[in-house]
């Protein structure tokens, strides 16, 4: 959901409130013209209030008026009323389908970022709530880097390009800076080691037409794969290690990353259970050592499953550099607990003098998820 979608939601709610007010005026006038003016003020008000009650029952509450006013003033993203707060549900859509509009809750997670320039988004699928830290940056599109391996794996698995049981690819013999890439390697190891040459081959086999269709299908950021070979990447000219997803044409925001995770792994996913299960397996692989993280020069990735009490966290990291400086660092994925799923993304941007890395993004995400988990168990979230 981009900036236009957020503005549409705001405009729609304001229009709904105005419609109710005007409807009330028209109804009152109609009653008067029809000879009902003789009714007492109390009776007329009862008629209008009765209609208002029906609208509220249909999910068309006018409580958004205060919320929208506050949002326009920039004081708050969400003003919760007692009814919404007690149910944790947003308002129903006006299209008659009865689906709740997502709530947007502004969070102050600055303590976890320690001065780093960054943003975080968590989507609570059960309650339809977005928790957002640094909304402006959360809606800014940047290069996805190695987090895109989730997508290339998804498409390849779904379309039979990767067979997990027979996925070994032959190393060309070229020596790469990452020693883990200098060997024949299969899908699972390639994902864990974030082996760029492996996924470069996979993406070439997927092809531009299929990739474009799949990105449109899941509304992946700007869906721009025009720089297929990654020639816009000024940090590397080895075409085995570049592509549209590494500091190139493809861009996505932290908010959009979160939404894409829900489209892939949510209840309404169009992808097969087998594909999703394979992705979950590889996204819960063991973490890399700190030494490997610090030595990565172009792009790094670390996958992990973290147990926080009764919650499991699955994710994929990515990092990109420009002129030797880290400009993008990510950790995106989802967390599961019995009956509940939280989709998330943590992004770190260039911070002069700061330790920007995908390892840092991952640690921040785990701490945020841990906070949410603890708060949910205590009945605070």
C-alpha positions in Angstrom: 0.0 0.0 0.0 1.7 3.2 -1.2 1.3 6.8 -0.3 -1.6 7.1 -2.8 -3.5 4.3 -1.0 -3.1 5.9 2.4 -4.4 9.2 1.0 -7.3 7.4 -0.6 -8.2 5.8 2.7 -8.2 9.2 4.4 -10.3 10.9 1.7 -12.8 8.0 1.7 -13.4 8.2 5.4 -13.8 12.0 5.3 -16.3 11.7 2.5 -18.2 9.1 4.4 -18.5 11.4 7.4 -19.6 14.4 5.2 -22.2 12.1 3.5 -23.7 11.2 6.9 -24.0 14.9 7.9 -25.6 15.9 4.6 -27.9 12.9 4.7 -29.1 14.0 8.2 -29.8 17.6 6.9 -31.7 16.3 3.8 -33.7 13.9 5.9 -34.7 16.6 8.3 -35.8 18.9 5.5 -37.7 16.1 3.8 -39.6 15.4 6.9 -40.6 19.0 7.3 -41.8 19.3 3.7 -43.8 16.2 4.0 -45.8 17.7 6.8 -43.8 16.2 9.6 -42.7 19.5 10.9 -45.3 19.2 13.6 -43.2 16.6 15.2 -41.4 17.6 18.4 -37.7 18.2 18.2 -37.2 15.1 20.3 -39.1 12.9 17.8 -37.2 14.3 14.8 -33.8 13.8 16.5 -34.8 10.2 17.4 -35.4 9.5 13.7 -32.0 10.9 12.7 -30.3 9.1 15.5 -32.0 5.8 14.6 -30.5 6.0 11.1 -27.1 6.9 12.6 -27.3 3.8 14.8 -27.9 1.6 11.7 -24.9 3.1 10.0 -22.7 2.5 13.0 -23.9 -1.1 13.1 -22.9 -1.4 9.4 -19.4 -0.3 10.3 -19.9 3.3 9.0 -19.1 5.1 12.3 -18.4 8.8 12.2 -15.5 8.4 14.7 -13.1 8.8 11.9 -13.8 12.6 11.9 -11.6 13.2 14.9 -9.0 10.7 13.7 -8.8 12.3 10.2 -8.5 15.8 11.7 -5.6 14.7 13.9 -3.9 13.0 11.0 -4.2 16.2 8.9 -2.7 18.2 11.7 0.2 15.8 12.0 -0.2 15.3 15.7 -1.1 11.6 15.5 -1.6 8.8 13.0 -4.4 7.1 14.9 -6.8 8.3 17.5 -8.5 5.2 19.0 -12.0 5.4 20.2 -13.3 3.1 22.9 -15.2 0.8 20.5 -12.2 0.2 18.2 -9.8 -0.2 21.1 -11.9 -2.9 22.7 -12.2 -5.0 19.5 -8.9 -4.2 17.9 -10.7 -4.0 14.6 -10.8 -1.2 12.0 -13.9 0.1 10.3 -15.6 -1.9 7.6 -15.1 -0.8 4.0 -17.8 1.0 2.1 -17.9 -1.5 -0.7 -20.2 -3.7 1.2 -17.8 -6.6 1.6 -17.5 -6.1 5.3 -13.7 -6.2 5.3 -12.1 -4.0 8.0 -9.9 -1.1 7.0 -6.4 -1.4 8.6 -5.6 0.8 11.5 -2.3 2.7 11.5 -0.6 3.0 14.9 2.4 5.2 15.3 5.1 3.6 17.5 8.2 5.0 19.1 10.8 2.3 18.7 13.7 4.8 18.6 15.4 3.2 21.6 16.0 0.0 19.5 17.6 2.0 16.6 20.2 3.7 18.8 20.4 6.8 16.6 20.5 4.9 13.3 18.4 6.2 10.5 15.7 3.6 10.1 12.1 2.6 10.0 10.0 -0.4 11.1 6.6 -1.7 10.1 4.7 -4.6 11.8 1.3 -5.7 10.5 -0.9 -7.6 13.0 -3.0 -9.7 10.6 -5.6 -10.7 13.2 -6.5 -7.2 14.3 -5.8 -5.5 11.0 -3.3 -3.1 12.6 -0.1 -1.5 11.1 2.4 -0.5 13.7 4.8 2.0 12.2 8.0 3.7 13.3 9.2 6.6 11.2 6.3 6.7 8.7 8.0 8.9 6.1 11.0 6.5 5.7 8.6 3.5 6.0 7.0 4.7 2.8 10.2 5.4 0.9 11.2 3.0 -1.8 14.7 1.6 -1.8 16.6 -1.3 -3.3 15.5 -4.6 -1.8 19.0 -6.2 -2.2 19.1 -9.8 -0.9 15.6 -9.7 0.6 14.5 -10.2 -3.0 15.8 -13.8 -2.8 12.4 -14.5 -1.1 10.7 -13.5 -4.3 13.0 -15.2 -6.8 12.8 -18.4 -4.7 9.0 -18.1 -4.5 8.7 -17.7 -8.3 11.2 -20.5 -9.1 9.6 -22.9 -6.6 6.1 -22.3 -7.8 7.0 -22.7 -11.4 9.3 -25.7 -11.1 12.5 -23.9 -11.9 13.9 -24.9 -8.5 13.3 -28.5 -7.4 14.5 -28.5 -3.7 15.5 -32.2 -4.0 17.5 -31.6 -7.1 18.8 -28.0 -6.9 22.6 -28.4 -7.1 24.2 -25.9 -9.5 27.7 -26.1 -10.8 30.2 -23.4 -9.9 31.9 -21.8 -12.9 35.3 -21.8 -11.2 35.5 -18.1 -10.9 36.8 -17.0 -7.5 34.4 -14.7 -5.7 35.1 -12.6 -2.6 32.8 -14.9 -0.5 34.5 -18.3 -0.1 31.1 -19.9 0.5 30.2 -19.2 -3.1 33.3 -20.9 -4.6 31.7 -24.4 -4.9 28.9 -26.3 -6.3 25.9 -25.3 -4.2 22.2 -26.2 -3.8 19.2 -24.1 -3.1 19.2 -24.3 0.6 22.9 -23.4 1.0 22.6 -20.7 -1.7 19.8 -19.0 0.2 21.6 -19.3 3.5 24.9 -18.0 2.1 23.1 -15.4 -0.1 24.9 -16.7 -3.1 24.4 -14.1 -5.8 25.6 -16.0 -8.7 23.2 -18.9 -7.9 20.2 -16.6 -7.9 21.4 -14.7 -10.9 21.2 -17.9 -12.8 17.8 -18.7 -11.3 16.4 -15.3 -12.2 17.7 -15.5 -15.8 15.9 -18.9 -16.1 12.7 -17.3 -14.8 13.0 -14.7 -17.5 11.8 -11.1 -17.8 8.2 -11.9 -18.8 7.4 -14.3 -16.0 9.2 -12.1 -13.4 7.3 -9.0 -14.5 4.0 -10.9 -14.3 4.8 -12.2 -10.8 5.9 -8.8 -9.4 2.7 -7.3 -10.7 0.8 -10.2 -9.2 2.0 -9.4 -5.7 2.4 -5.6 -6.2 6.1 -5.6 -5.4 7.2 -2.0 -5.0 7.7 -0.2 -8.3 7.9 -3.6 -10.2 10.8 -2.1 -12.3 13.1 -4.7 -13.7 14.2 -2.6 -16.6 17.9 -2.8 -15.5 17.8 -6.6 -15.8 21.6 -7.0 -15.7 22.1 -4.5 -13.0 24.3 -2.0 -14.9 23.1 0.8 -12.7 24.9 -0.7 -9.8 28.1 1.3 -9.5 29.5 -0.9 -6.7 30.2 -3.9 -8.9 30.6 -4.6 -12.6 30.7 -8.4 -12.4 27.4 -9.3 -14.1 27.3 -12.6 -12.2 26.9 -10.5 -9.1 24.6 -7.7 -10.2 20.9 -7.5 -11.1 17.9 -5.2 -11.1 17.3 -6.0 -7.4 20.8 -4.8 -6.1 21.1 -1.0 -6.0 19.4 -0.8 -9.4 16.0 -0.2 -10.9 13.8 -2.2 -8.6 12.6 -0.3 -5.5 10.3 -1.2 -2.6 9.4 0.5 0.7 9.4 -1.1 4.2 5.6 -0.8 4.3 5.4 -2.6 0.9 7.8 -5.3 2.0 5.5 -6.0 4.9 2.4 -6.2 2.6 4.2 -8.5 0.2 5.0 -10.9 3.1 1.3 -11.0 3.9 0.4 -11.6 0.3 2.8 -14.6 0.1 2.2 -16.2 3.5 -1.3 -14.9 4.5 -4.6 -16.7 4.4 -5.4 -15.3 0.9 -2.1 -16.4 -0.7 -2.4 -17.5 -4.3 0.7 -19.7 -3.9 0.8 -23.4 -3.2 1.2 -24.7 0.3 4.2 -26.7 -0.9 6.0 -23.6 -2.1 5.3 -21.7 1.1 6.4 -24.6 3.2 9.7 -24.7 1.3 10.2 -21.0 1.8 9.5 -21.3 5.5 12.2 -24.0 5.8 14.9 -21.9 4.2 13.9 -18.7 6.0 14.3 -20.5 9.3 18.0 -21.4 8.6 20.8 -20.8 11.1 22.4 -17.4 11.5 25.8 -16.4 10.2 28.8 -15.6 12.4 29.6 -12.0 13.3 32.9 -12.3 11.4 31.0 -13.1 8.2 28.7 -10.2 8.7 31.6 -7.7 9.2 33.6 -9.0 6.2 30.8 -8.7 3.6 31.7 -6.0 1.1 28.8 -5.7 -1.3 25.7 -7.4 0.0 25.0 -9.6 3.0 22.3 -11.8 4.1 21.4 -13.7 7.2 18.4 -15.9 7.8 17.1 -17.0 11.1 14.5 -18.6 13.2 14.3 -17.0 16.6 12.3 -18.5 19.5 10.9 -15.8 21.7 8.8 -17.7 24.3 6.0 -19.1 22.1 6.8 -17.1 19.0 8.9 -18.1 15.9 10.4 -15.5 13.7 11.3 -16.2 10.0 13.2 -13.7 7.9 15.6 -12.7 5.2 18.2 -9.9 5.4 19.9 -7.9 2.7 22.4 -5.1 2.4 23.6 -2.9 -0.4 26.5 -0.4 -0.8 27.2 2.6 -2.9 30.8 3.7 -3.3 31.8 1.5 -0.4 29.2 2.9 2.0 26.2 0.9 3.3 23.1 2.7 2.1 20.5 0.0 2.5 20.1 -2.7 5.2 17.0 -4.9 5.7 15.4 -7.7 7.7 11.9 -8.7 6.6 9.7 -11.7 7.2 7.0 -12.8 9.6 6.5 -14.1 13.1 4.1 -16.9 14.1 2.4 -17.8 17.3 -0.6 -20.1 17.8 -3.4 -18.5 15.8 -1.5 -15.2 15.2 0.9 -13.9 12.5 2.8 -10.7 12.5 4.4 -9.5 9.2 7.3 -7.1 9.6 10.1 -5.2 8.0 13.0 -3.3 9.5 15.0 -1.0 7.3 18.2 0.9 8.0 19.5 3.7 5.7 22.8 5.5 5.4 23.9 6.8 8.8 27.2 8.6 8.9 29.2 7.3 11.8 26.6 4.6 12.5 27.0 0.8 12.3 24.5 0.1 9.6 24.3 -3.6 8.7 21.7 -6.3 8.0 22.8 -7.8 11.3 21.7 -4.7 13.1 18.4 -4.6 11.2 17.7 -8.2 12.2 18.5 -7.5 15.9 16.2 -4.6 15.9 13.4 -6.6 14.3 13.8 -9.4 16.9 13.6 -7.0 19.8 10.5 -5.3 18.4 8.8 -8.7 17.8 9.8 -9.7 21.4 8.2 -6.6 22.7 5.0 -7.2 20.8 5.0 -10.8 21.9 5.4 -9.9 25.6 2.8 -7.2 25.4 0.3 -9.5 23.8 0.8 -12.1 26.5 0.3 -9.5 29.1 -2.8 -8.1 27.4 -1.2 -4.8 26.6 -1.0 -4.8 22.8 
